Amino acid sequence: MTASLILRPFAVVEFNEDEQMLVSVVSASWLSNSNTKCAWPTGIGSHRKLISHVQPNPTWTTYPCKLLKLCGNIEYKNDALVNS
């Protein structure tokens, strides 16, 4: 894990789906190396997977995204959603 992911383990990302912008918080480990794609967990327990920083697996769907910012903790990420 890189130093950036240790200090800022959450990411605020923007998804564009059906001409609608969606902003979400994800584990930074779910982003591709280029930060342009995000893996999204399947099945129940998505929130637990987010909080636990579960590593993506091949069954997860990958979506194009735009990284808005990296966040150090869960409280900061909620502010980032409101202020982005």
Beta strands, then each sheet from edge to edge (+ up, - down):
strand 1: 10-17
strand 2: 20-27
strand 3: 37-40
strand 4: 61-64
strand 5: 66-71
sheet 1: 2+ 1- 5+
sheet 2: 3+ 4-
end
